[in-house]
Amino acid sequence: MSESYFYEYAVIRLVPRVEREEFLNVGIIMFCKRPCFLKAKHHINTAKLSQFEHELELADIERNLEAFHKICIGGKPGGPMAQEDHVSRFRWLTAERSSSIQTSRPHHGFSTDLEKTLERLFEELVM
């Protein structure tokens, strides 16, 4: 029987105009304390984004979303926060903020294959 892991995830949202509170799901961040697992995956559907009124630059959005990946991986390239433990990095990435990139509140579940679960969540909630 395969071991089942307790995991948490949050949906990464692009908020084109914060004052309108509209958003587009653009990614998933997933965390599991044991084994040490923290990954983010994103995709911006530019056709859907064009339906929102916004003044966002796609290059800026991509750079900010790439920061999620760098922080998940850890180490100096991700900046000071990326050097914290993976629990602290997940909590920091999912903290409530008022900016063009936000996350949902964390949700949880159990999985015997964290990579497959990340892919499933990404397909269901982003794609």
C-alpha positions, 0 to 999 in steps of 0.5 A: 500500500502506498503512503498517503501524504497530507498536502496543502495548495493554493491557487495563484490568481492574477488580479488585473485591477485590484479595485474590481476584485476580478481575477484569473486563475494562473497557477498552483502552489503546492506544499507537503511538509514530509516529504519536503515538497514545494512547487509552483506551476503557472500558465497565463491564458492571454485570450482570457486575460484580454477580456479584462480591463487592465494595464498590466505588462505581460513581461512583468507578470511573468517575472513575478510568477517566476519569482514563485518558482525561485522561492519554491526551489530555494537558495540565493537566486530566489532572494532572502525569502527563498533561503527560509525553510519550505514551510515558511516559504509556502506561508509567505507565498500564500499570505494575503496581499493586495497586489496584481498577483494573489493566492487563494486561501490554502486548501488541503488533501491527501495524495499518494503521488504529489507530482500527479496531484499537482498536475491534476489540480493545475489542469482542473483549476487553471487550464 
